[in-house]
């Protein structure tokens, strides 16, 4: 089944308010896109519960019946976006255990967070709000387009005394971090939006793959 997201609710609201739902997206996206979101428990904790194995078999047969809820809002008292898996962690763990490729999701954007952070399934088209600088972060098959108004982006690695914020037009901060990670395997390069870290990017020596860790 093709992965896709559709906007099912849109409304005006106060910028930065976690009390105002301003956008909702529904759809089916790759299961791997959710693995790095905060708000999850280790699968071992669910495995201790009575009936876990039977539940996993049901998910393997019928899929995930209820959408997994993702909330995109704001860290209290800051201008920094916060993403979390709100409901459905148990179902997600069962889907991962059975190897399900996609899961249903509901994505809730609070306080016009959608103007700054857009969450798309892998392969989706990322559209940046006009007149905004943007960095594109790919994590676990998902694309996070961070588009802070007039924001400055930079890449740092303090161990190497590396600092870069002057990027050519065709290369954003994430491209630079990936390039440096491949040049210095094992080192971790952090992408910042203003003074807020967005993601750590490194090149794993063990399996030769890029690693992404969202903050």
C-alpha positions in Angstrom: 0.0 0.0 0.0 1.5 3.4 -0.9 2.4 5.5 2.1 0.6 8.8 2.3 -0.6 11.5 4.6 -3.8 13.6 4.2 -4.8 16.8 6.0 -8.1 16.2 7.7 -8.3 19.2 10.0 -6.9 22.7 9.7 -7.6 25.8 11.9 -6.2 29.1 13.0 -4.6 29.2 16.5 -2.1 31.0 18.7 1.5 30.4 17.6 3.4 28.4 20.2 0.3 27.3 22.2 0.1 23.6 23.0 -3.6 24.2 23.7 -4.5 24.9 20.1 -4.8 22.1 17.5 -4.1 23.8 14.2 -3.5 20.8 11.8 -4.2 17.1 11.7 -2.8 14.6 9.2 -4.0 11.0 8.8 -2.5 8.2 6.8 -0.3 5.2 6.5 3.4 5.6 6.8 6.5 3.3 7.1 6.8 1.7 10.6 10.5 2.6 10.7 9.7 6.3 10.7 8.4 6.2 14.3 11.3 4.3 16.0 13.2 7.4 17.0 10.3 9.5 18.4 10.3 10.2 22.1 7.6 8.7 24.3 8.4 5.0 23.9 9.1 2.0 26.2 11.5 -0.9 25.4 9.8 -3.9 23.8 11.1 -6.0 26.7 8.6 -4.2 29.1 5.7 -5.2 26.9 7.0 -8.7 26.5 6.5 -9.2 30.3 2.8 -8.5 30.0 0.3 -11.4 30.0 -1.1 -12.0 26.5 1.7 -10.2 24.7 2.5 -13.1 22.3 -1.1 -13.4 21.4 -1.4 -9.7 20.7 1.7 -9.8 18.5 0.1 -12.7 16.5 -3.1 -10.6 16.1 -1.2 -7.7 14.8 0.7 -10.0 12.4 -2.6 -11.3 11.0 -4.8 -8.2 11.1 -2.4 -5.3 11.2 -2.6 -2.3 13.6 -6.3 -1.5 14.0 -6.1 1.9 15.7 -3.9 4.8 14.4 -0.8 5.6 16.3 -0.9 9.2 17.6 2.0 11.6 17.0 2.0 15.1 18.5 4.1 18.0 17.2 4.0 20.9 19.5 6.3 23.1 21.6 8.7 22.7 24.5 7.1 24.7 27.3 8.5 28.2 27.6 10.6 27.9 24.5 10.4 28.5 20.7 11.6 24.9 20.1 9.4 22.2 18.6 8.8 19.0 20.4 7.7 15.7 18.7 6.4 12.7 20.6 4.6 9.4 20.2 1.5 10.1 22.2 -0.6 6.8 21.9 0.0 3.5 20.3 3.5 2.5 21.5 2.4 -1.0 22.3 0.9 -1.4 18.8 4.1 0.0 17.3 6.3 -2.5 19.2 4.1 -5.4 18.0 4.3 -4.1 14.4 8.0 -4.0 14.6 8.1 -7.5 16.1 6.1 -8.8 13.2 7.9 -6.9 10.5 4.9 -4.8 9.3 6.1 -2.3 6.8 3.5 0.4 7.4 1.2 1.5 10.3 -1.8 3.9 10.4 -1.1 7.3 12.1 -2.8 10.4 13.3 -0.4 13.4 13.5 -1.5 16.4 15.5 0.2 19.8 15.1 -0.3 22.2 18.0 0.1 26.0 18.0 0.9 26.3 14.3 3.9 24.0 14.7 3.2 22.9 11.1 4.6 26.2 10.0 8.0 25.2 11.3 8.1 21.4 11.3 6.6 19.2 8.6 6.6 15.4 9.0 6.3 13.4 5.8 6.6 9.7 5.0 9.7 8.5 3.2 9.6 9.6 -0.4 7.1 12.4 0.3 7.5 15.8 -1.1 8.9 18.3 1.3 7.5 21.8 0.8 9.0 24.6 2.9 7.0 27.6 4.0 7.9 30.7 1.8 10.7 33.0 2.9 11.9 30.7 5.5 15.3 29.0 5.8 15.0 25.3 6.3 17.1 22.2 7.1 16.0 18.7 6.1 16.6 15.9 8.5 16.1 12.3 7.4 15.6 9.8 10.3 14.5 6.2 10.1 13.0 6.7 6.7 11.1 9.9 7.7 11.8 13.4 6.5 11.6 16.3 9.0 11.6 19.7 7.4 12.6 22.2 10.0 11.8 25.7 8.8 12.4 28.3 11.5 11.7 31.8 10.4 15.0 33.6 9.8 16.7 30.8 11.7 20.5 30.2 11.4 21.8 26.6 11.0 25.2 25.3 11.9 27.1 22.0 12.3 29.5 21.3 15.2 31.9 18.7 16.5 33.7 19.9 19.5 36.1 17.0 19.6 37.4 18.0 16.2 37.0 21.7 17.0 34.7 21.9 13.9 32.2 24.7 13.4 30.4 25.6 10.2 27.5 27.9 9.5 28.2 29.3 6.1 26.6 27.0 3.6 26.3 27.3 -0.2 22.7 27.7 -1.3 22.5 24.1 -2.6 23.7 22.5 0.7 21.9 22.8 4.0 23.3 22.0 7.4 22.3 18.4 7.3 24.0 17.8 3.9 27.2 19.2 5.5 26.8 17.0 8.6 26.4 13.9 6.5 29.5 14.8 4.4 31.6 15.3 7.5 30.3 12.1 9.1 31.3 10.1 6.1 34.8 11.8 6.0 35.3 11.1 9.8 33.7 7.7 10.6 32.8 7.3 14.2 32.6 11.0 14.9 29.3 12.6 15.8 28.2 15.9 14.1 25.4 17.9 15.6 23.0 20.1 13.5 21.7 23.1 15.4 18.8 25.5 14.6 19.9 28.7 16.4 21.1 27.3 19.8 18.9 24.3 19.8 20.4 20.9 18.7 18.2 19.1 16.1 19.9 15.9 15.3 23.2 14.0 15.8 24.6 12.4 12.6 27.4 9.8 12.6 28.8 7.1 10.4 28.9 3.8 12.2 32.1 1.8 11.9 30.3 -1.4 12.8 28.1 -1.7 9.8 29.0 1.3 7.6 25.6 3.0 7.9 24.7 6.5 8.8 23.1 7.0 12.2 20.5 9.7 13.0 19.5 10.7 16.5 16.8 13.3 17.0 16.8 15.5 20.1 
